[in-house]
Amino acid sequence: MNICGCLVHVAPDQASAARSAMTAFDGVEVHAESDDSRFVVVVEDTPTRLASEIIMDLHQIPGVVSLTLTYHHFEDLAETRPRPETPSQDSSRRPLS
């Protein structure tokens, strides 16, 4: 799982078109928009594209002045699943005497 939070600043006269273009991408969600044409956008990997590739494409949308990565979370889902073949670890607590 790869999640990127971005702040996208767009030229005010192109905000509506840029919003439509951003939401047309798979893996992109617009969560907020300010009066001065700044957008809070979350970008995630899709089955066919990496979030980093999608972010590079967002830079190319007409009217986008800047795009800043403000949050990034990566987690290998295979590592977070319990593995039955892995023995459980002893508790870190000391035995009561």
C-alpha positions in Angstrom: 0.0 0.0 0.0 1.4 3.4 -1.0 -0.5 6.5 0.0 0.7 10.1 -0.9 -0.9 13.2 0.4 -0.3 16.2 -1.8 -1.0 19.9 -1.9 -1.8 21.1 -5.4 -1.8 24.8 -6.2 -3.7 25.7 -9.4 -4.1 28.9 -11.3 -7.5 30.3 -10.2 -8.9 30.6 -13.7 -8.2 26.9 -14.4 -9.3 25.5 -11.0 -12.5 23.8 -12.2 -10.9 22.2 -15.2 -7.9 21.0 -13.1 -10.2 19.5 -10.5 -12.0 17.6 -13.2 -8.7 16.4 -14.7 -7.4 15.3 -11.3 -10.5 13.3 -10.4 -10.4 11.6 -13.8 -7.3 9.7 -12.7 -7.7 6.3 -11.0 -6.0 6.4 -7.6 -6.7 10.1 -7.1 -9.1 11.7 -4.6 -9.6 15.4 -4.0 -10.4 15.9 -0.4 -10.5 19.7 -0.1 -10.3 22.8 -2.1 -9.6 26.3 -0.8 -10.9 29.7 -2.1 -7.4 30.4 -3.5 -7.3 27.3 -5.7 -5.3 24.9 -3.5 -6.4 21.3 -3.4 -5.7 18.6 -0.9 -5.3 15.4 -2.9 -4.6 11.8 -2.0 -2.8 9.6 -4.5 -2.6 5.8 -4.2 -1.0 3.1 -6.2 -3.4 1.4 -8.6 -3.0 -2.2 -10.0 -1.5 -0.7 -13.2 0.4 2.4 -12.0 2.5 3.6 -9.2 1.5 6.7 -7.2 4.7 8.4 -8.2 3.8 8.0 -11.9 0.4 9.5 -11.2 1.9 12.4 -9.3 4.2 13.2 -12.3 1.1 13.2 -14.6 -0.7 15.6 -12.2 2.1 18.0 -12.7 1.2 18.1 -16.4 -2.4 19.2 -15.9 -2.9 22.7 -17.4 -3.1 25.3 -14.6 -1.1 23.3 -12.0 1.4 25.8 -10.6 2.9 23.4 -8.0 2.4 20.1 -6.4 4.0 19.3 -3.1 4.2 15.9 -1.4 3.2 16.5 2.2 2.6 13.0 3.5 3.8 9.6 2.4 2.9 6.2 3.8 4.2 2.9 2.5 3.4 -0.5 3.9 4.1 -3.9 2.4 0.9 -5.7 3.0 2.6 -9.1 2.8 4.6 -8.1 5.9 1.6 -7.1 8.0 -0.2 -10.4 7.6 0.3 -13.0 10.3 2.4 -15.9 9.2 1.3 -19.2 10.6 4.7 -20.8 10.1 6.3 -18.1 12.2 6.5 -19.1 15.9 5.0 -16.6 18.3 7.5 -14.5 20.3 7.7 -14.7 24.0 6.2 -11.9 25.9 8.6 -9.1 27.0 7.2 -9.2 30.5 9.2 -10.8 33.2 7.7 -13.7 35.1 6.2 -12.8 38.4 8.2 -14.3 41.3 
